[in-house]
Amino acid sequence: MSQTHGYSLECRKLCKTFNINNKTVRVVDEFSYVFQSGKLYVLKGSSGSGKSTLLSLLSLIQECECGEIYLSNQRVDNLDEHEKQLLLLKKFGIVFQDSNLLTGLTVYDNIILASACENSLCPEQIASRAKENMMLLGLEEISGSYPMQISGGERQRSGIARAIMNNPAVLICDEPISSLDEDNAGIIIRFLTDYCHRENKIVIISCHSSAFDDQADAIIHMGGAEL
C-alpha cells in the first residue's frame, strides 16, 4: 500500500465569498500554500473562518472564484466535471464530519463502494484492501453491520477506511473528531498521523480544538474578511 512517489498540492491566491447577514464575506482570502507528501497539516480557526470552505475548494467540490490549484504541477481546478470526478476517485480521499455513510449499505459495502465505481481494481484486490483497512481501523467485527447499528466512532472510522481505499495522494478530513469521545478521537488521531507519515501522504485536517496540534507538521490559521 505504501507510495514512495511524492506529491504536492499547491494553492495560488484562492478566493471564495459568501453573503452572510447581508454582508459580503470573503471566507477564503487569497490563500496560497504548498502542501507536501508525508506531512500532516491542521487548519485552525473559529466558526466561519473558512476551514471547511478551503477544504471543499481543495477537494474540487466547490469552485474557487479566483486562484489556481495544482496537483504536482498539473492544474486541476479548471478541469471539466468528468475529469474532476476521475481525479477525485484516483487521487483524493475525503473524510466528512458526519461520515456520510449510506444507511442502506453495510459497513463493508460502504467501504468498497468508491473502489467498485472507480473500476481499476479487480474484486479480489478490492476485498483484500478493504480487509486490510478494516483491520487497521478495528472494524472487522462490524463489517456486516449497518451504519445505524454502530457507534459514532465506528462510523467515522468506517468513513476513513472508505476514503483511503483507492490509495489517495491527498486525504482531506473535515472535523473528523468533533463529535467523538476522547477514546475514539485518540484512535483516529493516531491512525491519521501514522498513515500520513508511513504512507507518504498529504493529510489536511480541519479541527477547532488542539487535539492534532502535537502531531501536526504545520498549523495553518484561517480567518475570513468582510468586504
Secondary structure, 3 states (H helix, E strand, C coil): CCCCCCCEEEEEEEEEEEEECCEEEEEEEEEEEEEECCEEEEEECCCCCCHHHHHHHHCCCCCCCEEEEEECCEECCCCCHHHHHHHHHHHEEEECCCCCCCCCCCHHHHHHHHHHHHCCCCHHHHHHHHHHHHHHCCCHHHCCCCHHHCCHHHHHHHHHHHHCCCCCCEEEEECCCCCCCHHHHHHHHHHHHHHHHHCCCEEEEECCCCCCCCCCCEEEECCCEEC
